[in-house]
Amino acid sequence: MNKALRYAATILLAGLGLLLGAPAASAALDSPIALEVAGDGGRNVNVLFTWKKDGRPVTDIVAATLLAKAPDGRTFGPIPLKSAPEGQNLYNAAEPLPAGEWKVTVTATKPAEARKSATVKAQDIKLPAAVAPAASTALAERAQESSSDDLPLQIGIIAAAALAAVGIMVVLVRRRNVSG
């Protein structure tokens, strides 16, 4: 009887501990989140979600929207945010901003409510004009020179390598048959 009483007390205390510990655990999940809003240098917005309490990344699914207002009165959004492939707590707007300066407000509703605003300049990213065409032209010229002058040499090298591989295989098969 004494043993059964100890088991019952242990189960009762464990249940009580789980019951009292559950609100503390769920309170940690409901803690406020911090948002870091910044432009990506182009026409999109990056939003980083972390827990305010300890600065860890928010790994829960985030439900948030972006609303942008320009100084001239134009508005953009609300646009939902989607998870970015670059990081687990990094989100981007589902659509890029039109070019211009915008006051962006991000509102999160899940896993906790939060709001953050920032000024972002949206612009098209332009590559230097001299770099892109020159590199592709030089590469095309090199490929054309290489293909026309060295083709017989390349075919000869490949054929020699194939013959050497077949010869090595024949020698190994003969050795195996002789010793086996």
PyRosetta script that sets phi, psi and omega in degrees:
from pyrosetta import init, pose_from_sequence

init()
pose = pose_from_sequence("MNKALRYAATILLAGLGLLLGAPAASAALDSPIALEVAGDGGRNVNVLFTWKKDGRPVTDIVAATLLAKAPDGRTFGPIPLKSAPEGQNLYNAAEPLPAGEWKVTVTATKPAEARKSATVKAQDIKLPAAVAPAASTALAERAQESSSDDLPLQIGIIAAAALAAVGIMVVLVRRRNVSG")
pose.set_psi(1, -38.3)
pose.set_omega(1, -179.6)
pose.set_phi(2, -62.3)
pose.set_psi(2, -39.2)
pose.set_omega(2, -179.3)
pose.set_phi(3, -67.1)
pose.set_psi(3, -43.1)
pose.set_omega(3, 179.4)
pose.set_phi(4, -64.9)
pose.set_psi(4, -36.3)
pose.set_omega(4, 178.1)
pose.set_phi(5, -65.4)
pose.set_psi(5, -39.0)
pose.set_omega(5, 177.6)
pose.set_phi(6, -65.0)
pose.set_psi(6, -42.4)
pose.set_omega(6, 178.2)
pose.set_phi(7, -61.9)
pose.set_psi(7, -44.0)
pose.set_omega(7, 179.9)
pose.set_phi(8, -62.8)
pose.set_psi(8, -42.1)
pose.set_omega(8, 178.8)
pose.set_phi(9, -65.2)
pose.set_psi(9, -40.1)
pose.set_omega(9, 178.9)
pose.set_phi(10, -63.1)
pose.set_psi(10, -45.4)
pose.set_omega(10, 179.8)
pose.set_phi(11, -64.4)
pose.set_psi(11, -41.9)
pose.set_omega(11, 178.5)
pose.set_phi(12, -61.7)
pose.set_psi(12, -44.9)
pose.set_omega(12, 178.9)
pose.set_phi(13, -66.6)
pose.set_psi(13, -38.6)
pose.set_omega(13, 178.5)
pose.set_phi(14, -64.6)
pose.set_psi(14, -43.2)
pose.set_omega(14, 178.1)
pose.set_phi(15, -62.8)
pose.set_psi(15, -42.3)
pose.set_omega(15, 178.1)
pose.set_phi(16, -62.8)
pose.set_psi(16, -41.4)
pose.set_omega(16, 178.1)
pose.set_phi(17, -63.0)
pose.set_psi(17, -42.2)
pose.set_omega(17, 177.4)
pose.set_phi(18, -65.6)
pose.set_psi(18, -40.2)
pose.set_omega(18, -179.7)
pose.set_phi(19, -64.3)
pose.set_psi(19, -42.6)
pose.set_omega(19, 179.9)
pose.set_phi(20, -77.5)
pose.set_psi(20, -29.5)
pose.set_omega(20, -179.1)
pose.set_phi(21, -79.4)
pose.set_psi(21, -24.2)
pose.set_omega(21, -177.4)
pose.set_phi(22, -62.2)
pose.set_psi(22, -45.2)
pose.set_omega(22, 177.8)
pose.set_phi(23, -62.7)
pose.set_psi(23, -34.1)
pose.set_omega(23, 178.7)
pose.set_phi(24, -66.8)
pose.set_psi(24, -39.2)
pose.set_omega(24, 179.3)
pose.set_phi(25, -68.1)
pose.set_psi(25, -42.4)
pose.set_omega(25, 179.9)
pose.set_phi(26, -71.0)
pose.set_psi(26, -28.7)
pose.set_omega(26, 176.7)
pose.set_phi(27, -65.3)
pose.set_psi(27, -34.2)
pose.set_omega(27, 178.3)
pose.set_phi(28, -66.1)
pose.set_psi(28, -35.3)
pose.set_omega(28, 179.2)
pose.set_phi(29, -71.8)
pose.set_psi(29, -30.7)
pose.set_omega(29, -178.4)
pose.set_phi(30, -86.8)
pose.set_psi(30, 5.2)
pose.set_omega(30, -177.0)
pose.set_phi(31, -63.5)
pose.set_psi(31, 152.4)
pose.set_omega(31, -177.7)
pose.set_phi(32, -62.1)
pose.set_psi(32, 151.6)
pose.set_omega(32, 178.2)
pose.set_phi(33, -110.2)
pose.set_psi(33, 153.7)
pose.set_omega(33, 177.1)
pose.set_phi(34, -106.1)
pose.set_psi(34, 140.5)
pose.set_omega(34, 178.7)
pose.set_phi(35, -115.1)
pose.set_psi(35, 136.4)
pose.set_omega(35, 173.4)
pose.set_phi(36, -119.1)
pose.set_psi(36, 115.5)
pose.set_omega(36, -174.1)
pose.set_phi(37, -111.2)
pose.set_psi(37, 129.2)
pose.set_omega(37, 179.5)
pose.set_phi(38, -154.8)
pose.set_psi(38, 151.0)
pose.set_omega(38, 174.0)
pose.set_phi(39, -72.1)
pose.set_psi(39, 156.1)
pose.set_omega(39, -179.5)
pose.set_phi(40, -95.9)
pose.set_psi(40, 8.2)
pose.set_omega(40, -178.9)
pose.set_phi(41, 92.6)
pose.set_psi(41, -15.6)
pose.set_omega(41, 177.2)
pose.set_phi(42, -114.4)
pose.set_psi(42, -123.6)
pose.set_omega(42, -176.8)
pose.set_phi(43, -115.9)
pose.set_psi(43, 17.9)
pose.set_omega(43, 179.4)
pose.set_phi(44, -119.0)
pose.set_psi(44, 173.0)
pose.set_omega(44, -178.5)
pose.set_phi(45, -124.2)
pose.set_psi(45, 134.0)
pose.set_omega(45, 175.4)
pose.set_phi(46, -102.2)
pose.set_psi(46, 136.7)
pose.set_omega(46, 177.2)
pose.set_phi(47, -128.9)
pose.set_psi(47, 123.6)
pose.set_omega(47, -179.6)
pose.set_phi(48, -106.3)
pose.set_psi(48, 126.9)
pose.set_omega(48, -178.5)
pose.set_phi(49, -108.4)
pose.set_psi(49, 124.7)
pose.set_omega(49, 176.0)
pose.set_phi(50, -134.7)
pose.set_psi(50, 158.6)
pose.set_omega(50, 174.6)
pose.set_phi(51, -78.2)
pose.set_psi(51, 130.8)
pose.set_omega(51, -179.9)
pose.set_phi(52, -63.5)
pose.set_psi(52, -35.6)
pose.set_omega(52, -173.6)
pose.set_phi(53, -60.5)
pose.set_psi(53, -46.0)
pose.set_omega(53, -174.9)
pose.set_phi(54, -132.0)
pose.set_psi(54, 0.7)
pose.set_omega(54, 176.3)
pose.set_phi(55, 78.1)
pose.set_psi(55, 5.5)
pose.set_omega(55, 178.9)
pose.set_phi(56, -70.9)
pose.set_psi(56, 153.2)
pose.set_omega(56, 176.7)
pose.set_phi(57, -65.0)
pose.set_psi(57, 144.1)
pose.set_omega(57, 174.2)
pose.set_phi(58, -80.1)
pose.set_psi(58, 113.2)
pose.set_omega(58, -179.5)
pose.set_phi(59, -97.3)
pose.set_psi(59, -8.5)
pose.set_omega(59, 175.2)
pose.set_phi(60, -69.7)
pose.set_psi(60, 160.8)
pose.set_omega(60, 175.5)
pose.set_phi(61, -68.5)
pose.set_psi(61, 131.7)
pose.set_omega(61, -177.8)
pose.set_phi(62, -103.8)
pose.set_psi(62, 133.5)
pose.set_omega(62, 172.7)
pose.set_phi(63, -110.4)
pose.set_psi(63, 114.9)
pose.set_omega(63, -176.7)
pose.set_phi(64, -150.7)
pose.set_psi(64, 156.0)
pose.set_omega(64, 177.2)
pose.set_phi(65, -130.3)
pose.set_psi(65, 160.1)
pose.set_omega(65, 180.0)
pose.set_phi(66, -121.2)
pose.set_psi(66, 133.7)
pose.set_omega(66, 174.5)
pose.set_phi(67, -128.5)
pose.set_psi(67, 129.9)
pose.set_omega(67, -177.2)
pose.set_phi(68, -123.7)
pose.set_psi(68, 143.3)
pose.set_omega(68, 177.0)
pose.set_phi(69, -130.3)
pose.set_psi(69, 133.3)
pose.set_omega(69, 178.0)
pose.set_phi(70, -93.4)
pose.set_psi(70, 156.6)
pose.set_omega(70, 178.0)
pose.set_phi(71, -60.0)
pose.set_psi(71, -25.8)
pose.set_omega(71, -179.9)
pose.set_phi(72, -85.3)
pose.set_psi(72, 4.6)
pose.set_omega(72, 176.1)
pose.set_phi(73, 100.7)
pose.set_psi(73, -10.4)
pose.set_omega(73, 177.9)
pose.set_phi(74, -65.2)
pose.set_psi(74, 148.6)
pose.set_omega(74, 175.1)
pose.set_phi(75, -125.6)
pose.set_psi(75, 155.8)
pose.set_omega(75, 179.7)
pose.set_phi(76, -141.4)
pose.set_psi(76, 122.4)
pose.set_omega(76, 177.6)
pose.set_phi(77, 110.8)
pose.set_psi(77, -173.0)
pose.set_omega(77, 7.8)
pose.set_phi(78, -73.4)
pose.set_psi(78, 139.7)
pose.set_omega(78, -179.2)
pose.set_phi(79, -118.5)
pose.set_psi(79, 133.2)
pose.set_omega(79, 176.8)
pose.set_phi(80, -70.3)
pose.set_psi(80, 150.8)
pose.set_omega(80, 173.7)
pose.set_phi(81, -92.0)
pose.set_psi(81, 147.0)
pose.set_omega(81, 177.2)
pose.set_phi(82, -125.6)
pose.set_psi(82, 152.0)
pose.set_omega(82, -179.3)
pose.set_phi(83, -63.6)
pose.set_psi(83, 133.8)
pose.set_omega(83, 179.8)
pose.set_phi(84, -89.7)
pose.set_psi(84, 148.4)
pose.set_omega(84, 179.8)
pose.set_phi(85, -71.4)
pose.set_psi(85, -13.3)
pose.set_omega(85, -176.1)
pose.set_phi(86, -77.5)
pose.set_psi(86, -18.5)
pose.set_omega(86, -177.3)
pose.set_phi(87, -168.2)
pose.set_psi(87, 156.9)
pose.set_omega(87, -175.2)
pose.set_phi(88, -74.0)
pose.set_psi(88, -23.4)
pose.set_omega(88, -180.0)
pose.set_phi(89, -116.8)
pose.set_psi(89, 21.8)
pose.set_omega(89, 178.8)
pose.set_phi(90, -107.3)
pose.set_psi(90, 128.7)
pose.set_omega(90, -179.1)
pose.set_phi(91, -126.5)
pose.set_psi(91, 151.9)
pose.set_omega(91, 177.3)
pose.set_phi(92, -126.7)
pose.set_psi(92, 159.7)
pose.set_omega(92, 173.5)
pose.set_phi(93, -67.8)
pose.set_psi(93, 144.1)
pose.set_omega(93, -179.3)
pose.set_phi(94, -67.4)
pose.set_psi(94, -21.3)
pose.set_omega(94, 177.7)
pose.set_phi(95, -131.9)
pose.set_psi(95, 143.7)
pose.set_omega(95, 178.5)
pose.set_phi(96, -71.5)
pose.set_psi(96, 151.5)
pose.set_omega(96, 177.3)
pose.set_phi(97, -71.5)
pose.set_psi(97, 148.8)
pose.set_omega(97, 169.0)
pose.set_phi(98, -67.0)
pose.set_psi(98, 155.9)
pose.set_omega(98, -178.8)
pose.set_phi(99, -60.3)
pose.set_psi(99, 142.9)
pose.set_omega(99, 178.6)
pose.set_phi(100, 135.2)
pose.set_psi(100, -178.5)
pose.set_omega(100, 178.0)
pose.set_phi(101, -96.7)
pose.set_psi(101, 135.2)
pose.set_omega(101, -174.6)
pose.set_phi(102, -134.5)
pose.set_psi(102, 144.1)
pose.set_omega(102, 167.7)
pose.set_phi(103, -96.9)
pose.set_psi(103, 109.9)
pose.set_omega(103, -174.2)
pose.set_phi(104, -98.9)
pose.set_psi(104, 131.3)
pose.set_omega(104, 175.2)
pose.set_phi(105, -119.5)
pose.set_psi(105, 123.1)
pose.set_omega(105, 177.9)
pose.set_phi(106, -106.5)
pose.set_psi(106, 128.9)
pose.set_omega(106, 179.3)
pose.set_phi(107, -119.9)
pose.set_psi(107, 120.2)
pose.set_omega(107, 177.4)
pose.set_phi(108, -102.3)
pose.set_psi(108, 140.5)
pose.set_omega(108, 177.8)
pose.set_phi(109, -117.7)
pose.set_psi(109, -17.3)
pose.set_omega(109, -179.0)
pose.set_phi(110, -144.8)
pose.set_psi(110, 136.6)
pose.set_omega(110, 7.6)
pose.set_phi(111, -79.3)
pose.set_psi(111, -10.2)
pose.set_omega(111, 176.5)
pose.set_phi(112, -149.5)
pose.set_psi(112, 159.4)
pose.set_omega(112, 179.7)
pose.set_phi(113, -82.6)
pose.set_psi(113, 135.7)
pose.set_omega(113, 178.5)
pose.set_phi(114, -159.5)
pose.set_psi(114, 157.8)
pose.set_omega(114, 179.9)
pose.set_phi(115, -146.6)
pose.set_psi(115, 140.9)
pose.set_omega(115, 178.6)
pose.set_phi(116, -150.3)
pose.set_psi(116, 140.9)
pose.set_omega(116, 177.6)
pose.set_phi(117, -120.2)
pose.set_psi(117, 151.0)
pose.set_omega(117, 176.9)
pose.set_phi(118, -157.1)
pose.set_psi(118, 154.8)
pose.set_omega(118, 175.7)
pose.set_phi(119, -93.8)
pose.set_psi(119, 130.8)
pose.set_omega(119, -174.5)
pose.set_phi(120, -130.9)
pose.set_psi(120, 138.9)
pose.set_omega(120, 174.6)
pose.set_phi(121, -104.3)
pose.set_psi(121, 117.4)
pose.set_omega(121, 179.3)
pose.set_phi(122, -98.2)
pose.set_psi(122, 129.5)
pose.set_omega(122, -178.5)
pose.set_phi(123, -151.6)
pose.set_psi(123, 156.2)
pose.set_omega(123, 175.0)
pose.set_phi(124, -75.8)
pose.set_psi(124, 140.6)
pose.set_omega(124, 178.2)
pose.set_phi(125, -86.1)
pose.set_psi(125, 125.6)
pose.set_omega(125, -177.9)
pose.set_phi(126, -113.6)
pose.set_psi(126, 129.6)
pose.set_omega(126, 175.2)
pose.set_phi(127, -84.5)
pose.set_psi(127, 148.3)
pose.set_omega(127, 176.1)
pose.set_phi(128, -58.7)
pose.set_psi(128, 132.2)
pose.set_omega(128, -174.8)
pose.set_phi(129, -65.2)
pose.set_psi(129, -34.3)
pose.set_omega(129, -175.8)
pose.set_phi(130, -73.8)
pose.set_psi(130, -26.2)
pose.set_omega(130, -174.4)
pose.set_phi(131, -78.6)
pose.set_psi(131, -49.1)
pose.set_omega(131, -172.4)
pose.set_phi(132, -65.0)
pose.set_psi(132, -53.4)
pose.set_omega(132, -178.2)
pose.set_phi(133, -67.3)
pose.set_psi(133, -37.5)
pose.set_omega(133, -178.2)
pose.set_phi(134, -64.4)
pose.set_psi(134, -41.8)
pose.set_omega(134, -178.8)
pose.set_phi(135, -65.3)
pose.set_psi(135, -43.9)
pose.set_omega(135, -178.0)
pose.set_phi(136, -71.0)
pose.set_psi(136, -34.9)
pose.set_omega(136, 178.2)
pose.set_phi(137, -67.2)
pose.set_psi(137, -44.5)
pose.set_omega(137, 179.4)
pose.set_phi(138, -63.7)
pose.set_psi(138, -39.5)
pose.set_omega(138, 179.4)
pose.set_phi(139, -65.4)
pose.set_psi(139, -41.7)
pose.set_omega(139, 179.2)
pose.set_phi(140, -64.8)
pose.set_psi(140, -41.7)
pose.set_omega(140, 179.0)
pose.set_phi(141, -63.7)
pose.set_psi(141, -42.5)
pose.set_omega(141, -179.9)
pose.set_phi(142, -64.1)
pose.set_psi(142, -40.0)
pose.set_omega(142, 179.6)
pose.set_phi(143, -66.2)
pose.set_psi(143, -38.6)
pose.set_omega(143, 179.9)
pose.set_phi(144, -68.4)
pose.set_psi(144, -43.5)
pose.set_omega(144, 178.2)
pose.set_phi(145, -62.1)
pose.set_psi(145, -45.0)
pose.set_omega(145, -177.1)
pose.set_phi(146, -64.6)
pose.set_psi(146, -41.7)
pose.set_omega(146, -174.9)
pose.set_phi(147, -72.5)
pose.set_psi(147, -34.2)
pose.set_omega(147, -175.9)
pose.set_phi(148, -83.1)
pose.set_psi(148, -37.5)
pose.set_omega(148, -175.1)
pose.set_phi(149, -87.8)
pose.set_psi(149, -37.3)
pose.set_omega(149, -170.9)
pose.set_phi(150, -101.3)
pose.set_psi(150, 5.6)
pose.set_omega(150, -175.5)
pose.set_phi(151, -61.3)
pose.set_psi(151, -46.8)
pose.set_omega(151, 178.7)
pose.set_phi(152, -63.0)
pose.set_psi(152, -37.6)
pose.set_omega(152, 178.9)
pose.set_phi(153, -65.8)
pose.set_psi(153, -42.7)
pose.set_omega(153, 179.9)
pose.set_phi(154, -64.3)
pose.set_psi(154, -41.6)
pose.set_omega(154, 178.4)
pose.set_phi(155, -64.3)
pose.set_psi(155, -40.4)
pose.set_omega(155, 178.7)
pose.set_phi(156, -63.4)
pose.set_psi(156, -42.4)
pose.set_omega(156, 179.2)
pose.set_phi(157, -64.2)
pose.set_psi(157, -42.5)
pose.set_omega(157, 179.5)
pose.set_phi(158, -65.3)
pose.set_psi(158, -42.7)
pose.set_omega(158, 179.3)
pose.set_phi(159, -63.6)
pose.set_psi(159, -42.2)
pose.set_omega(159, 179.0)
pose.set_phi(160, -63.7)
pose.set_psi(160, -40.6)
pose.set_omega(160, 178.6)
pose.set_phi(161, -65.4)
pose.set_psi(161, -39.8)
pose.set_omega(161, 178.9)
pose.set_phi(162, -65.9)
pose.set_psi(162, -42.8)
pose.set_omega(162, 178.2)
pose.set_phi(163, -63.6)
pose.set_psi(163, -40.6)
pose.set_omega(163, 178.1)
pose.set_phi(164, -63.3)
pose.set_psi(164, -39.8)
pose.set_omega(164, 179.4)
pose.set_phi(165, -66.0)
pose.set_psi(165, -41.9)
pose.set_omega(165, 178.2)
pose.set_phi(166, -64.8)
pose.set_psi(166, -42.0)
pose.set_omega(166, 179.1)
pose.set_phi(167, -61.9)
pose.set_psi(167, -43.8)
pose.set_omega(167, 178.8)
pose.set_phi(168, -63.8)
pose.set_psi(168, -39.5)
pose.set_omega(168, -179.9)
pose.set_phi(169, -65.6)
pose.set_psi(169, -41.3)
pose.set_omega(169, 179.4)
pose.set_phi(170, -63.0)
pose.set_psi(170, -44.3)
pose.set_omega(170, 179.6)
pose.set_phi(171, -62.1)
pose.set_psi(171, -44.2)
pose.set_omega(171, -179.1)
pose.set_phi(172, -65.8)
pose.set_psi(172, -39.8)
pose.set_omega(172, 178.8)
pose.set_phi(173, -65.8)
pose.set_psi(173, -41.2)
pose.set_omega(173, 178.3)
pose.set_phi(174, -64.0)
pose.set_psi(174, -43.1)
pose.set_omega(174, 178.7)
pose.set_phi(175, -61.2)
pose.set_psi(175, -41.2)
pose.set_omega(175, -178.6)
pose.set_phi(176, -66.0)
pose.set_psi(176, -40.9)
pose.set_omega(176, 179.7)
pose.set_phi(177, -69.9)
pose.set_psi(177, -35.4)
pose.set_omega(177, 180.0)
pose.set_phi(178, -69.8)
pose.set_psi(178, -43.2)
pose.set_omega(178, -176.4)
pose.set_phi(179, -81.4)
pose.set_psi(179, -20.8)
pose.set_omega(179, -176.1)
pose.set_phi(180, -90.7)
pose.dump_pdb("model.pdb")
